[in-house]
Amino acid sequence: MENQIPISKASKKINYKLIEGITSADYAYDITGKNLPELFENAALALTSAMVKLETVKPKTRKNINLSAATVDKLLYDFLDEVLFIKDTANFLSAKVKIEVKNPGLKDKTYKLNAILFGEEIDQSKHKLGNDVKAITYHNFSVKEEEIKEKNSKKVKKSWVARVVLDV
């Protein structure tokens, strides 16, 4: 089942696909992005969409996340884990995400992430809540860059793809 959820009337749609049959008690998503920031943004919003109907959350306040990791896989895992931690400790749901990812340099061989989550505290009378995600799992977790042939064209473009499984 493919989903494109509008974040607001003025913003883009996130791209992710719910994968059925991977596991019986979890949700698995294939998430795409034309670059790493878009992949991370789509992953955070796919995670949030498992917990709440996104259009019921307004971008009233912000939370910052700054992380670094040796690999892109670890950076995405840690980022999603932090989004979940903020939800659990600050009762904060994000409606919009801005991401900056810096690739490793010659001296510092780590990926760096700066993220801003825009959202608000959970309000059960206002938000249409879904599943309570307990954790991001390593089961089938992957991040890779792929070449994708454009529809009705001979052009090939690069895209980032991640598979993320959520423990609910």
Phi, psi and omega in degrees: 000118182265137183235140168226107186257122177290131180278317173203172182299330185265353186252171183283175177261145177272148181246118173205159181230125176285125181259119181264150176089358178289318182204156186271336185248003185235170172251136176241135181235141163258124186239139181234159175199146181288343176210176183296316178302318180292322177299313181295319178298311180297323179295316179296319181286328174295317176301311181296324181293339175287339185257337185202153172287112190305322183291351177271353181258131180255143180279067186277320182231177183225153174230138180257144175229128176231120183221161171217153180202158182286334181230159178293324178301311181295322179296316179295316179301310181298322179296311180296323177298321179291321176301317179293320178299317179296321177298317184286324185265329182248004183051043186249128176247138181259139179255339183210149182222136171244132187232140168231126177239127177253129178286159179301145176258186181290320181273310182260107187267041179235152171279142179236140181234132169238122182229146172237122175262128177251126181185212182202167177292149180296131176229104186297337179280343184250318185272138176271094185281147178247238182278150173265099181289127182271324185195160167269136181251160174273352180299118180060015180290131178204155174221130178207156174263132183233157171263128183237129178281130179290145179298139178056033181207160175267357182290142176242132178237155177269145180212152176263139181227136177230145169248125183232132177247129181254133175272116180247000000 
